[in-house]
Amino acid sequence: ANAQESDFEFPRAYQGIYKSRRFDCAMALYSSVGIEHGDRAGSAAQTMKNFELFGAPHVAIITTDEALGTYGAVDCGLYVNSFLLAAQSLGVATIPQAALAGSSKFIHEHFGIDDTRKVVCAISFGYPDTDHPVNGFRTERETVDNVVQWMSN
C-alpha cells in the first residue's frame, strides 16, 4: 500500500527495540507458515493476505472523526482492544490490521466512508481455522519491568 494513501502518518522508522521486536515477530510468523528468512516472494505473498482479510468472512473498518485527530485514534485503540477481547470471549478469531489503513483512499471509496472519517485500522474476524499453522503462532511478550518505568515519591 502507498503510505500517502493513509489517513494517518505511518511510523517514520522502527528503531532500536521496536525494530528488533518487529523483525522477530515477522520471522516467527513467517516460520509458522513455512516462509524462510530471505524469501522475499513468500513474505510478499503473506503480506498480500492482508488484502484478502486472511480468509476471514468479515471486516470491521475502524474510523474516527477527523476533527478529533490523534486523540480520536487513541480512543479507537481502546475500542479495538475491547472488540478483540469480546470476540475472543465468544470464540471468534480477530486480526487487527494496519495494512488496510495504508490503502485508506480505496477503503473510503469501496465502503462509501465520508472524508470526515479517518481510517485508523481494520479488524478481520470470523471463526478460526484451528488446523491452520498460523493460528498457533504467538508473539513473545516482554516482562512488565521491560515496558514500565516505575516511579515513587
N, C-alpha and C positions, 0 to 999 in steps of 0.2 A: 504494500500500500504506500502511496505517496504521503509523506508526513505533512505536506502542505494541504492535504485534504482533511486533516484532523481539525476538529473544533477547538481542541486544546493542544498546546505545545507538548510534544512528546519529550522524554528526557533528552537533554543535550548530550549527555555522556553517562555511561556507567563506569565508575571509578572505584578503586580500592576494593573493599569487601563486597560492595554491591556488584562489581564486575565479576569477581570470583564466584559469588553466590549464583549469579545469573548463569555463568558458564557451567558450574557444577550441576545446576538444575537442568539445563539443556542437555548435558551429557547423560545424566541419569534418565531423563525422559527418552532421549533417542535410543539409549541402550535397551530400555524396556520394550521398544518396538523393533529392535534389531538393526538400528542405524549406527554404523561405526563412526568414530571420530574422523573428521575429514571428508565424510561422504556428503558433499555439497548437494548433489541431486536428491539424496534421501532426506536431508534436513529441509530442503526447499519444498519437497513434496509433503513432508509433515507440516510445515508452516502453512501450506495451502489448505490443509484440512480445516483451519480456522474458518475459511470461507465456505466450507461445506457443513459448518456447525458441528464438526466432528461426528457427524451422523445423527445428531440429536434431532428430535422431531419438532422442537420448539425453541424460540429465542425471545428473550426479553431485551429490548433496547432501552438502556438506562440513560435518561436525559435530565438536564437541569435548565432552568430558565437562565438565559444569557445574562440577565441583569445581576444575578447572584454571584457570578464569577467563580473564583476559587472556592468560596465558602459553599456554594451550591454543589460543587464537585465533592467536597468533603462530606456534605450531607448524603450525597449519593453513595459514597463509600460505606457509610453506616447502613444505608438501605441494602446495598449489595451483600454485606455481611449477614444481615438478618435474613435476606432471601436465601442465601446459601445454607444457613443453619436450619431454617424452616423446611426447606426442600429435603435436606438430609434426614430430618426427623420423620419425614413422610416416605423415605426410601427412594427419593428422586435424586438422580445424579445431576450435578451442575458443573459448568465450565465457564468461569468468568473470563472474558476475552477483551483485551485492549486492542487487539489486531483489527477488529471490526471498526473501532472508533477511528482508526487510521484511514478509513475509507468513508468518512462521515458524509462527504458530498453525495456519494452513492446511497448511503443509508437514508439521508434526508429525502432524496428523490424516490427511492424504492418504496419507502414506508409512508411517504407523504408527511414527513415531520416538518413542522413550521421552522423557519430560520431563527425564531426567537428561542428555540430549544437547542441546547448544545449536547451533542452525543458524548457521554462520558465513557461508556463501555457497553458490552453486551453480555448476556448470560445465556448460553445454550443449555437446555435442560431436557430431561426425559428419564425413563427407567434405564439403569445401567446394563451394559452387556458385560456381565461379570466374568465371562470367559476371555474377553479381550485383554491382552497383556498390559496395555496402558492403564487399565483400571486398577492394577496392583501397584502402580507407580506412586511413590510418596516422596515429597521433598524432605530434606533434612531440616531440622529446626535448631535454632540457636538456643542456648540456655538463657534464662531471664537476665542473668548477670551480664551477658554479652550484648544485650539490646536495651538495657535500662541503666541510666545513671542515677544511683541512689543519692539523695541529698538528706542532710539532717541539720538541725539547728545546734 
